[in-house]
C-alpha cells in the first residue's frame, strides 16, 4: 500500500483506480497531483446524489458542480439570476406562464442532447417522487396529476412552466435556482428505472431512476460524478461535453475529514489543497503559514435565540425586547464567531433581495432592566434554554447566561445533541431555544415565511414554521409577507421585505445574532479558489494550480 501511495501521480492518472486509492489509502501524499484538486471536507451528511431527493449541504456542492439548471444565481449580484441552460425567458402578462428558450446544441455528459423534454421530465420526476425538496416546486400548484400540463416541452428547445398564482417573477426564478430543479438526462435515467408496485402512498409503477441516481449520475455540469463512497470520498472528473468554459483541472476529490485540526495538519503537510471545516483557532494557525491562505463568504444561514410564547413571561413584548439588549454582540463577534460569522440581527441574510443591513441592538443591561420593570418583572425570573452540544452555540449560550444574570434573569442551560434539542423544539415544549436556520432556497420569502407566518397556532397546526414553533402569532406581518410574494416589481418587493424586517426587529420573540461565514484554508499554489453565497455555488471548475 505504501509503495502504491508513493506512486500517487501515476495511480491518480489512472482514472478507474483513482477512487479506490482515495478510499483505501489514508496515508499522506507529499503533494497532490498537478491535475487534481483535493479538498478535506466533512461530507458525512451526504445520503443520496439524486438531485430530486438530496437536501443536504455537501450534496448541494457536488450537484452544483455536476448538474445544470435553467437559471442560476448571479454570484456577482445574488439579487438576480442568469441563464444556465436557458438562453432567454419571458413571463406572460398575467404572470402565470414562464417560457424558457434553451441554448442550442447542448449535451449531457453522456453525449445525449439536452432538450426541453429533459427539463419537463426532470420536473415530473421531482413532483411524483415527492421527496424532501419537492415542496420548492409543488408550492407553485404542481402535483402528480397536473405536472405534465404545468411543466411541458412546447418544442425541443422551448420549456413552458405554468404557476397557479401571479407570483413575483423574482420568487419563481429564485426557486428554479435550487438544486431540486437540476436537469437530468431522461434517456439515460430511463435505462435504470426499477419497477414499483403502486400503493396508497405511491401510485406510480416505477421509481423514476431514484435508486440508481442515489449513487449514479445523469447531468451536464462542468464535472461529472465518478464515484461516491459514504464517509470516505467523492470523486469528480472533467466533463468533456460541457458547453461552458472547460474545467482547468482533470478531477476533484473531496476526502472525508471531520475534524478541523486534522484538516489543518493535512493542509500544512500538502496532503490536501483545501481545508473546508476550520474553526477559529485553526484559521489563526493557517494565517501564520507563508504558503497557506484563507478565504471566506457569507452564507444564507442565521443563528438566533427564540422565546416560546407558551411561557407567559416570555410572551410579554417588553421581555422579548429586553432579551435583545442582553446579548453581548461585540464579545461574541470578536471571539466565539471570529472568522466564521458576522453579527447580523435580521432574518434575511446579506446578499438576498431586500436584506436589511441594520444592527440596532447592543448589550445594555440598564435598558433591559427598564423593560423588565415595565413587564412587571423587575426582580427577574427563572427560565431554561435548550442548547445543542456544539460550538459556537454552547459558548453563545454561556455568554447570554451571564448577561441575563446581570438583569436578574436566571437561565438554566439544558444541553443535548441535535436530535434531542430539535425534537423538543418541534414539539413546542421548550422555553428558549438557540439554533440556526438556513434558507431552503435563495429568495427572501424562504426566511420571511418561516419567521413571520403562523396560520394555525394550535399544537395540531400543519404549517410548522419557526413562528409556530414559538407559539407566536403576528397577523400583520403574515399579511405583509404574503403581499410581498405577489409584488412583481423587484425593487418594490425588496422594499416590502425591508419594512417587514424593521417591524420584526422591534417586536418579535426572536433574537437574531449572526450570519454564518463559510471559510476555507488553501495552499497558495491554487488560483481562483472562491466560495460562493450558497453551497451549490462553491464552484471548482475555474480553479487551477501553479
N, C-alpha and C positions, 0 to 999 in steps of 0.2 A: 504493500500500500504506500509506504513512504517513497519507494522508488517511483511509483506512478505519480505521486504528488509532485515530486521534484521535476518531473517532465510535464508540468502543468500546461505549458503553452501548446505542446504537441497534442496532448489529450483534449484540451479545450477546443482545438481546431477541428477535432472530430466531432461533428455535431451530435451524432447519435450517442456518443459516450459522455457528452457534456453534463447532462443532468445526473447521470449515475455517479460521476466524480463528485459533484457537489453534495449528493445525498450521502455518499459513503465516506467522504474524507473530511473530517473536521480539522485536520492539521492545517497549518498556516501556509499560504503562498508568500514567497519573498516579495512578489509584486504581481498584481493582477495583469492578465494579458492585455496587450495594447488595443485589441479589437473588442474587448469585453468590459462592460460596466458591472461591478459587483457592489450591491448595497446590503448592508446589515439592517434588518428591519424586523420588527415584531409582527409577523404575518400570521399569528395563530388565530386571528379572528376569521380567516377565510374558511367558508364551509361549502361554497359552490362557486364555479366560474360562469354559470349561466346568467347572462345579464338580465334575463327576465325574472330571476329569483334572487340574485345577490343583493344584499343591502348592507354590506359591511365596508368599512373604510378602506382596508387594504385591497379588497377586491375591486373597489371603485378605481383605485390607481391602476390596477392591472388592465381592467376593461377600458379605461381611459386611454391607454396606450396601444390597445389591440383591436378596438372596435371603432366604428364611425357612427355619427348621429346626423340627422337632418341639419341641425344647427348646434353650435357650441357657444359657450360663454366667450366673449371677447376679453381675454385676460388683461388687456391693456385698458379696458373700461368695462368693468363687470356689471354695469347697469345696462349693458347692451349685449346682443348676440350677433354672431356672424355665421355665414353659411359653412357647412362642412360638406355633406353630400349634396345639399341643396344649393343650386346656383342662384335662385331667387324665390320669393314667395309673395303672395298677395292675400289680403283679407277682404272678404266681401263687405258691402256697405252695411249689412245688418249685423256684422260682427260674428257670424256663426260659421263661416266656411273659410278654411285656410288651404290655399292651393300652392304646392311646392313643385318647382321645376328642378329636376336633378341635373347635375353636371353630366355632360355626355362622356361615354367611353370609360366609365368606372368599372373596376373589377374587384372581386373579393380576393383574399389570399389564395383561394383555391383555383382562381382563374375564371370562375363563373362571373358573368356580367352582373352588375348591381342595377336592379330595376325597381320601379315603383311597386311592383308586386312583392318584392322582398320587404319593402318598408311596410306595406299593408299587412303581410303575413307576420311580421315581427310584432306589430301592434296586436294582431289577433291572438297570437300565442300568449302574450302577456296577459291579456284580458281573460282568456279561457283557463290558463293555468292558475291565475288569481293568487300569486304568491305575494310575499310581504310588500314589495314596492309597487304592486299593481294599482294601488289607490291613486298614485300620481296621475294615471291615465283615466281610471274609472271615475274620478271626480268631474270629468267632462261629460258625464252621461253615458259612457260606454259600458256595455255588458256583453255577455256571450251571445245574446240573440241579435244585437244590432251592430256589433263591431264590423261586420262585413259591409254594411252600408255606410257606417260613420267613418271608417278608415279604409279607403279603397284606392286602387290604381285606375286613373282615368285613361292612361295610356302608358307605355313602358317608361316614360320619363316624367310622368305627372302623378303626384300623390295628392289626394284630397282628404282633408280631415275636417269633420263637421262636429262642432261642440253644441251643447244643449242651451247655453246662455251666452249673451254678448259680453263675454269676459274682456278684461283689459288684454289687448294683444301681447303686452309685455309679460303678463302672467302665463298665457298659453305657451309662448315661445320659451320662457324660462323653464317651464316644466318639461319641455321637449329637449332641454339640455341635460336632463337627469339620465343616469346610466340605464334606467329601465327602458329608455327609448332607443337604445343602441340597435342598429340594424343587423340582423343575422342573415346568413346565406341560406335561403329557403331550400334550394335544391340539395345542398349538402346535408342540412339537418334532416330533411325528409328521408334520407338514406339511413338514418339512425333512430327513427321513431320506434317506440315499443308499444305493442297493443295493450290496452287497458280495458277492463270490464266496467262499463258505466255503472254508476251508483247514484244514490240520492245526493251525495256530497260532490260527485264529479261525474258529469253526464256525457263526457266525450270518450271516444273509443281508442284514443292514443295519447301519449304523453308529450307530444309536440317536441320530441327530442330532449326533454328535460333531463332524463337520466344520463344521456350521453354528454350533454353540454355541461354537466357538473364538473367534468374534467376535460372535455373536448373544446374545440374552437371552431368558430364559423364566422370570423369577422373580416374586416378590411382595413384595419388601422396600420400605422407605420411598423408595428411589430406584430408578430403572431405568437400565440401561446404554444410553446413546445411541450412543456411538462409542468405539472404542479404535484408535489408530494407534501401532504399536510404536515405542517410544523417542521419542515426541512428546507424546501426551496421552491421557488417559481423560476422557470427558465423561459425567456422570450428570445425569439430570433427575428432578424430583419425580414420584413415582408417586401419582396422584390416587386410585387404587383401594386404597391401603394401608389396612389395617384398624386400625392403631395411631395414635399421635399423628402428625399430618401434619408433614413436614419444614418447618422455618422458612424455608429458602431454596429458590429455584426450581431451582437447579442447582449442581453441584460440578464443578470442573475440576482434575484432577491434571496439572500440567505437568511434563514430564520435565526434571529439573535434577539433574545428577550431583554437582557439586562443592559442598562446604559453603560456600565463600566466595561462590560465585555465588548461592546461596540467601539468604545473609545480605544481600548487596547488594540483591537483588530485594525482600526484605522491608523493608529500610530505605527503599527508593525507593517502596514502596507498590504494586509490580507484582504481589506475591502477598500473601495473607493469612496463610499458614502456611508455615514452612520446616521440613522434616521430617528432614533429614540433616545436622545441625550437629555439628561437632567441638568439643572443649572451648574452643579459642581463640575461635571464632565465638560460642559461648554467652556467653562473658565480654563480648564486644563488644556483644551484644544487651542484656545486663544494664545497660549504661551508657546505653541509649537510653530516654528517658522515655515514648515512645509504643509501646514494644515490651515483651513479657514472654515468659516461657518456662514450660513445664510438663513434667512427666516422669511415667513409670510403669515399674515393674519389669516385665520381660518374662520369659518362660519359657525363656531361653537362658542357659547357664552356660559360662564359659571355664575350661579345665582343661589341665593337663600330664599326660601319661600315659607310663609307663615300660614298655617291652616286655620281658616276662619271657624272651624268647629270648636276651637279653643276660644272662649268668649273674650279673653284678654287680647288675644292676637287678632280678633275680628275688629277691634277698635281702630279707626283711621289714624288717631294720634299715636298709637303704639306702632302701627306699621310705618309711619313716618319716622318715629323715634329710632327704630332699628336702622334706618338708612344713615343716621348720624352716629351710629355705634359700631361702625366698621372702620378700621384704620387702613384706609385705602393706600396711603402713601407707604406705610411699612410693608404691606402685602406686596405692593408693586416693586419695591426695592429689594425684597428678599425672597419671599415664597414663590413668586412667579417671574422672577428676573430672567429674562431671555425666553420665557415660554408663554408669556401672556402680557396683555396691556390693559390697564384699568379702563373699563368701559361700562357705563351704567344704564344703557338702554338695551332693549331686547333685539333690536336689529343690528347685526354685526356690520362693521365698517366694510364698505365695498358693495353692499346690497342697495338696490334702488330705494331711496328715501331714508337711508340710515341717518340717525341723528347723532352727531358727534358732540354731545354735551355731557359733562360730568359735574353736576351741581352739588353733589354731596361730599363732605369730608368729615373726619372724626370731630365731633362737637358734643361732648358729654353734657355740658350745660344746656344746650339746646334740646337734647334728648330728654333731660330731666324735666324741663318745662313741659314738653309734650306729654310725658308720662303723668305729670301732675294734672294736666287738663283731662286726661283719661281717667282720673281718679285712682291712679296707681303710683303715687309719689313715693311709696315705700318699696316699689318694685314687686316682683313676683317670681315664682319658680316655673321653669319650663324645660322641655327636653329637645334635643336636636339629634336626628338620625344622620350618621356620618359614615361614609364609606372608608374603609381602611386603606387609603392610598393618598399619596401626595399629588398636588398640593392641598387637597381637600382637608386632610387631617390638620395640617398646620393652620389653614384658614379658620377652621372651627375653633381651634385653641386660641387664636388671636381674637376672634369675636367673643369667645367666652370671657376673656379678660376685659374687653371693652364693656360688655354688658354688665359685668360685676361693678364697674365704676358708677353705673347708673342704678345699681340696686337690683338688677335682674340676675338671678342665679340660674345659670344654664348647666344642665346635665347633658353631657355628650354620650350618646349611645352608639358605640362603634359596631360595624358589621361589614360583611362582604357585599358586593354589588347586588346579589340576588336578595339578600335579607333586607337591605335598605329599600330597594326598589319595590319589593313585594308589599312592604308596609306603606310606602308612599302611594302606590297604585290603589291600595285599599282605603286610603284617606284616614289612616289611623295614627298618623304622625302629629307632632306639634310643629316642629320646624324641620325642614329638610335642606340639605346643602348638596347641590349636584350640578350637572352640566346638561346643556341642550344643544344638539347640533341640528342644523337645518335639514329638513327632508329633501328639499330642492331649493335652488338658488333664486328665490323670489321672496319679497317681503311678506307675502301672505303666509308663508310657511310658519314664521315665528309669530306674526300678528295674530293668526288664528289661535294658536295654542296658548298664548299668554293672555288673550282678551275675550275669547268666546266660551260660553258655557250654556248651551241651550236647555239643558236639563240638569239641575243641580242635585237631583236625588242620587242616592247611592247606587241606584239602578241605571243611572244615565249612561247612554251608549257613546256619547261623544266625550271621550276621556282626555280632554285637553289638560294642560297644566293649570289653567284656571279652575277646571272641575276638580282636579286632584287636591286643590287647596280650598275648595268649597267657596270660591269667590265668584260672585255674580256682578257683572258690570254691563247692564243693558245698553248704555250709551256708547261705550267703546265697541261692543259687539256690533251695534248698528253701523258705526263708522268703518269698522273693518270690512264688513260685508259691502258697504258702498265703495270702498277703495278697490275692491276686487273687480268692479264693473266700470271703473273710470278708464276710458280708452286713451286719454291724453297722458303720456308718461310723466310729464312734468307736474301736472295736476295730481296725478296719482302719488308721486313722490312726496308732494307737499301734504297730502292727506295722511300718509303714514308718519310724517314728522309730527303732525299735530296729535295723532294718536299716541305717539311715544311721549310727548310732553305731558299729556294728561296722565299717562301711565306712570311717569316718574313721580308725580306729586301725590298720586292716590292709587296705590296697589299694594298687595301683600308680598311683592317680590322685591328683593334687593339684588340687582344685577351688579356683579363685582368686576368681572373682567372678561375679555375676549381672548380665546386661545391663540397663541402664536406657534406655528409649527417650525421647528428648527432642524437643520441638517448640517452635520460636520462633513467636510470633504477634503480630499487631497488637492493641492493646488495644481497638480498636473491635469485636472479636469477643466474643461472650458464650457461655459454656457449652462452650468447647472443652476436651475432656478426652481423654487417651489411655487406652486400656483395658489389661487384663492380657495380652491376646493381640492379634495384628494384626487378626483378624477382629472384635474388639470395639472397634476405633478408630472409634466411631460418629460420624456427622456430621449426622444429622437434627435433633439438638437445638440445633445451632449457629445463632446469629443475629448480626445486625450492628446497631450503633447507627445 
